[in-house]
Amino acid sequence: GLSIIMLTPEVFKPLREVGTQFHASADGVTASSQIFDLLEEQKPVEPGHAPAPDLHHSPIVLTDLSVQAPGRMVLAPAHLSATIEPGTVTVLRGLSGSGKSTTASVLLGLVDPTSGSVTVGGTPLTDLDRASWWKNITWVPQRPVILPGTVTDNVGSSLSPALTEGQFHHRPAGVVATLDQGWETVIGHGGVGLSVGQRQRLALTRALVDARPLVILDEPSAHLDAMSEQYVSQAVAALKERGHTVVVIAHRAAIVQQADCVIDVTAQALT
């Protein structure tokens, strides 16, 4: 019995080694597959060094722009060609998932095109220095980030602490009126929480206070009621009057009617 107990591990040792080697080979095959996938991926575009041109006089031209959606065999947008003229309001319109926000991300320099190009005043966007380009852009995303601090801190340091909502022409559409301490109400961490709609109105006000030559608004009226939507329309009109180029992702008729140009964004399945 003692001999059997001592010899049994030696008998089964080769079988255990076969199992170990099998799992090791399976891990190796998986790792190799991942390495080949990485090698086949498109090489990231190297950031450029050219300074951003004057956007007050430089059109933005999208030529056959396509971006493949991550993890999907879909181009969104697909073969998009359009021109965004300086000092105009351009609306990006399309179905959900068509690539409107991705198009905005390409304009922001956050996403590289799969094919096609974007030029600014004749210079490829990929050749521009990213920091120089971003200094020319004000971006209001769908879900703006609110910084811990007062309402005044979030809107802009150029505002006087004593400024009331009635004195500020581009007021945040009723946000301040609902807060106990007005402009000095502390929001964010440790302060008052704001709804998504209130955040959008506050972010839009911040954009108006410190607007750059190019203003990109991603669904600014998506979480607003009809009354608040009027303030968005007024804000877009005010930005245009001040000579800014405004790109808006929008569905609502009130915003679309203000557009100098409407760009229909579509997606396409890859075969």
Secondary structure, 3 states (H helix, E strand, C coil): CHHHHHHHHHHHHHHHHHHHHHHHHHHHHHHHHHHHHHHHCCCCCCCCCECCCCCCCCCEEEEEEECECCCCCEECCCCEEEEECCCCEEEEECCCCCCHHHHHHHHHCCCCCCEEEEEECCEEHHHECHHHHHCCEEEECCCCCCCCEEHHHHHCCCCCCCCCHHHCCCCCCCCHHHCCCHHHCEECCCCECCCHHHHHHHHHHHHHHCCCCEEEEECCCCCCCHHHHHHHHHHHHHHHHCCCEEEEECCCHHHHCCCCEEEECCCEECC
